[in-house]
Amino acid sequence: MLSGSRQPAPATGVLYLHGFNSGAASPKGVLMRRACEAVGVPCITPQLPHQPSEALALAESHLSELGERPMVAGSSMGGFLATCLAERFALAGVLINPAVRPADLVAEWVGERFVNDHTGERFTIGERHLVELAALTPEAVSPERYLLLLGTADEVLDPAHACALYRGASMLLHPGADHAFMVLARHLPAVLAHGGHALPPKWQASQH
């Protein structure tokens, strides 16, 4: 380490945002809470509404509960929302198969009806979703803020798009991992390390 250099202060908490039509009780959300508990930092995994602006507002409202230096994390659409918060408040972020151009993705679903298996909510994608997503999309990102976890076999999003937008960020490409990224457990040490925390070896061993 160079003389006079300093490591960033550890994150005081983690805000994890689930993906589109998912939930706070999803496997990745549960794993994130357990990992944060193991290092003694709070973790909030809110149940987000399907409307993008409302989801972002709810997520932002929880930041003050996580201390002075929260870290944001998110999967898919949650990764997009985490990016919005990271850029707005200069936060560290961990993104799992993040949606890069969500308005383009959702455009294919206009008029389609969905049921959220976690909440039972029924909703239809409308033009308002596209307008809000386009308005929220950052023009550029600060790649040094991020750690990206990408599955090379993502069947929903092309990981090349994330690689291009976040070029210069720390990236971990897992061969054969799909959009659900069910291999998250083995990468949680890297996730917590991005926030300045070290998972105990005993906890790591228990996940295998």
C-alpha positions as CSV (number, residue, x, y, z in Angstrom):
1,M,0.0,0.0,0.0
2,L,1.3,3.4,-0.9
3,S,2.2,5.7,2.0
4,G,-0.6,8.0,2.9
5,S,-3.3,6.1,1.0
6,R,-6.5,5.1,2.8
7,Q,-9.1,2.4,2.3
8,P,-12.7,3.7,2.0
9,A,-14.6,3.4,5.3
10,P,-16.7,0.2,5.5
11,A,-20.3,0.4,4.5
12,T,-22.7,1.0,7.4
13,G,-25.5,-1.1,5.9
14,V,-26.7,-2.7,2.7
15,L,-29.9,-1.9,0.7
16,Y,-30.7,-4.9,-1.5
17,L,-33.3,-4.3,-4.3
18,H,-35.0,-7.3,-6.0
19,G,-35.7,-7.6,-9.7
20,F,-38.8,-7.1,-11.7
21,N,-41.8,-9.0,-10.4
22,S,-39.7,-10.6,-7.7
23,G,-39.8,-10.0,-3.9
24,A,-38.0,-9.3,-0.7
25,A,-38.2,-13.0,0.2
26,S,-36.4,-14.1,-3.0
27,P,-33.3,-16.4,-2.5
28,K,-30.8,-13.6,-3.3
29,G,-32.5,-11.3,-0.8
30,V,-32.4,-13.9,1.9
31,L,-28.7,-14.7,1.3
32,M,-27.8,-11.0,1.4
33,R,-29.5,-10.5,4.7
34,R,-27.8,-13.6,6.2
35,A,-24.4,-12.4,4.9
36,C,-24.9,-8.9,6.4
37,E,-26.0,-10.4,9.7
38,A,-22.7,-12.5,9.7
39,V,-20.6,-9.3,9.6
40,G,-22.9,-7.3,11.9
41,V,-24.3,-4.7,9.5
42,P,-28.0,-4.0,8.9
43,C,-29.5,-5.0,5.6
44,I,-32.9,-3.9,4.2
45,T,-34.6,-5.7,1.4
46,P,-37.8,-3.8,0.7
47,Q,-40.7,-5.2,-1.3
48,L,-40.8,-2.8,-4.2
49,P,-43.9,-1.7,-6.2
50,H,-43.9,-2.5,-9.9
51,Q,-44.0,1.2,-10.9
52,P,-40.4,2.4,-11.4
53,S,-40.7,5.8,-9.9
54,E,-42.5,4.5,-6.8
55,A,-40.0,1.7,-6.4
56,L,-37.1,4.1,-6.5
57,A,-38.8,6.5,-4.1
58,L,-39.4,3.6,-1.6
59,A,-35.8,2.4,-2.0
60,E,-34.4,5.9,-1.4
61,S,-36.6,6.3,1.7
62,H,-34.7,3.4,3.4
63,L,-31.2,4.8,2.9
64,S,-31.4,7.0,6.0
65,E,-31.9,3.8,8.1
66,L,-28.5,2.4,7.1
67,G,-26.1,4.9,8.5
68,E,-23.8,7.4,6.8
69,R,-22.3,5.1,4.2
70,P,-24.8,2.6,2.9
71,M,-24.0,0.3,0.0
72,V,-26.7,-0.4,-2.5
73,A,-27.1,-3.8,-4.3
74,G,-29.6,-5.1,-6.7
75,S,-30.5,-7.8,-9.2
76,S,-31.7,-7.2,-12.8
77,M,-34.2,-4.2,-12.6
78,G,-33.1,-3.9,-9.0
79,G,-29.6,-3.4,-10.3
80,F,-30.8,-0.6,-12.4
81,L,-32.5,1.1,-9.4
82,A,-29.4,0.5,-7.3
83,T,-27.4,2.3,-10.1
84,C,-29.8,5.3,-9.9
85,L,-29.3,5.6,-6.2
86,A,-25.5,5.0,-6.4
87,E,-25.1,7.8,-8.9
88,R,-27.5,10.2,-7.1
89,F,-25.9,9.8,-3.7
90,A,-22.3,8.7,-4.6
91,L,-22.6,5.2,-3.1
92,A,-20.8,2.0,-3.6
93,G,-22.9,-0.5,-5.5
94,V,-23.1,-4.3,-6.3
95,L,-25.0,-5.2,-9.4
96,I,-26.2,-8.7,-10.3
97,N,-27.1,-9.1,-14.0
98,P,-28.3,-5.5,-14.0
99,A,-30.8,-4.1,-16.5
100,V,-28.9,-1.6,-18.6
101,R,-31.6,-0.2,-21.0
102,P,-34.8,-1.2,-19.0
103,A,-37.2,0.9,-21.1
104,D,-36.2,-1.2,-24.2
105,L,-36.7,-4.4,-22.3
106,V,-40.1,-3.4,-20.9
107,A,-41.3,-2.1,-24.3
108,E,-41.7,-5.8,-25.2
109,W,-44.2,-6.3,-22.3
110,V,-46.6,-3.4,-22.8
111,G,-50.1,-4.7,-22.4
112,E,-48.9,-7.9,-20.8
113,R,-50.4,-8.9,-17.4
114,F,-48.3,-10.1,-14.6
115,V,-48.9,-11.8,-11.2
116,N,-46.3,-11.4,-8.5
117,D,-45.9,-14.8,-6.9
118,H,-44.4,-13.2,-3.7
119,T,-47.3,-10.7,-3.0
120,G,-50.2,-11.9,-5.2
121,E,-50.3,-8.5,-6.8
122,R,-51.7,-8.4,-10.4
123,F,-50.7,-5.6,-12.8
124,T,-50.3,-4.7,-16.4
125,I,-47.3,-3.1,-18.0
126,G,-48.3,0.3,-19.6
127,E,-46.7,3.2,-21.4
128,R,-46.1,4.9,-18.0
129,H,-43.5,2.2,-17.2
130,L,-41.5,3.1,-20.3
131,V,-41.7,6.8,-19.7
132,E,-40.6,6.5,-16.1
133,L,-37.7,4.2,-16.9
134,A,-36.5,6.4,-19.7
135,A,-36.6,9.4,-17.4
136,L,-34.7,7.6,-14.6
137,T,-31.9,6.1,-16.8
138,P,-28.6,7.9,-16.0
139,E,-26.8,9.3,-19.0
140,A,-23.5,7.9,-17.7
141,V,-22.2,6.0,-14.6
142,S,-19.1,6.2,-12.4
143,P,-17.7,2.7,-12.9
144,E,-15.3,2.9,-10.0
145,R,-18.3,2.7,-7.6
146,Y,-19.4,-0.8,-8.7
147,L,-18.8,-4.5,-8.5
148,L,-20.7,-6.4,-11.2
149,L,-21.7,-10.1,-11.0
150,L,-22.6,-11.4,-14.4
151,G,-23.7,-14.7,-15.7
152,T,-22.4,-15.7,-19.1
153,A,-25.6,-17.7,-19.8
154,D,-28.1,-15.0,-18.9
155,E,-31.2,-15.8,-20.9
156,V,-32.9,-12.4,-20.3
157,L,-30.1,-9.8,-20.6
158,D,-27.0,-9.7,-22.7
159,P,-24.1,-9.3,-20.3
160,A,-22.1,-7.5,-23.0
161,H,-24.4,-4.5,-22.5
162,A,-23.5,-4.3,-18.8
163,C,-19.8,-4.7,-19.6
164,A,-20.0,-1.8,-22.0
165,L,-21.9,0.6,-19.8
166,Y,-19.9,-0.2,-16.6
167,R,-16.5,-0.5,-18.4
168,G,-13.8,0.1,-15.8
169,A,-15.9,-1.4,-12.9
170,S,-14.8,-4.5,-11.0
171,M,-16.5,-7.4,-12.7
172,L,-16.9,-11.1,-12.0
173,L,-18.2,-13.2,-14.9
174,H,-19.5,-16.6,-13.8
175,P,-19.4,-19.1,-16.7
176,G,-22.8,-20.8,-17.2
177,A,-24.7,-18.7,-14.7
178,D,-28.2,-17.7,-15.8
179,H,-30.3,-14.6,-15.1
180,A,-31.3,-15.9,-11.7
181,F,-27.7,-16.1,-10.7
182,M,-28.2,-19.0,-8.2
183,V,-24.5,-19.1,-7.6
184,L,-24.6,-15.9,-5.5
185,A,-23.7,-17.6,-2.2
186,R,-20.2,-18.4,-3.4
187,H,-19.6,-14.8,-4.4
188,L,-20.9,-13.1,-1.2
189,P,-17.3,-12.7,0.1
190,A,-16.6,-10.5,-2.8
191,V,-19.9,-8.7,-2.4
192,L,-19.2,-7.9,1.3
193,A,-15.6,-7.0,0.5
194,H,-16.8,-4.4,-1.9
195,G,-18.4,-2.8,1.2
196,G,-15.3,-3.2,3.3
197,H,-16.4,-6.2,5.2
198,A,-14.9,-9.7,5.5
199,L,-17.2,-12.7,5.8
200,P,-15.9,-15.2,8.4
201,P,-14.5,-18.4,6.9
202,K,-17.0,-20.5,9.0
203,W,-19.9,-18.7,7.3
204,Q,-18.4,-19.2,3.9
205,A,-17.9,-22.9,4.5
206,S,-21.5,-23.3,5.7
207,Q,-22.8,-22.2,2.2
208,H,-21.1,-25.0,0.4
